[in-house]
Amino acid sequence: MTQELSKIINSTSDARLKLPLLAASHFLDGKNRTQISEYLKVSRTSVNSSIQTYLIQGISGLKEKKHTGRPRD
């Protein structure tokens, strides 16, 4: 796990950000995508998406984007 990823993971309480960061962290530690999905109890598709986004865009790509559609009440 890289120092930067571990700092961000430990400092955030947002689960929508923490799961992709954990997936990227485990990937960098050498675990395969199936192992990561089983460990985090999420689909392999979401792990693949998180890792692909991380590899292309870095940590900033994993941060939650603005939601489109009808706003919450």
N, C-alpha and C positions, 0 to 999 in steps of 0.2 A: 504494500500500500504506500503510495507516495505521501509525503508530508502534507502537501497542499490539500489533497483529497481527504486525508484523515482530519485535518483542521476543520474543513467545511462540514464533513459528516458529523463531527462532534458538536459543532456550533449550531446546527440547524435542528429545528423540531418539526419541520415540514416533511411529512412522509412522502409527498409527491416528488420532492427533490432528493430525499435521502435514499430511496430505493434505486434510482438510476445511478447515483453516486456509488452506492455499495456494489452494484453490478459491475461498474467500471473498475472499481478497486479490486474486486475479486478476480476480474479478468487480467488486470495487470500483475496480480500475484501468481498467475499461471493456471488458474482453474478454467475448465472448459464451460461452455455455455449451459450445458445440461446440468452440471454440478451446481452452477450458480442459481439456475431456476429452481432446483430442488431445495437448495439452502434457503433462498429468499421466499420460497413458496409463491412464486409468480410464474406466469407462462414463459416458455422459452422464447416466444415471439417478442414479448416485452423486453426480455434480456437482450435479444438480438438487436432490437431497435435502440435501446439505451447504449449499447456498446458501439454500434455503428455511428450514432450521433456523437458520442464521445470521441471516437477516432477521427471524425471529420471536423467537428466544430469545437472540440475541447469541452472544458467544464462549463463554459458559458452556454453551450448548446443544450445542456441538460436542465438549465433553469426553466421554470414554467413560463410559457408564453401567455400573452393576453388571450382570454377566451372570447370567442365570437358567439353570437346568438343572443337570446333573450337574457337580460340581467336577472340576477336573483332578487327576490322580494325582501 
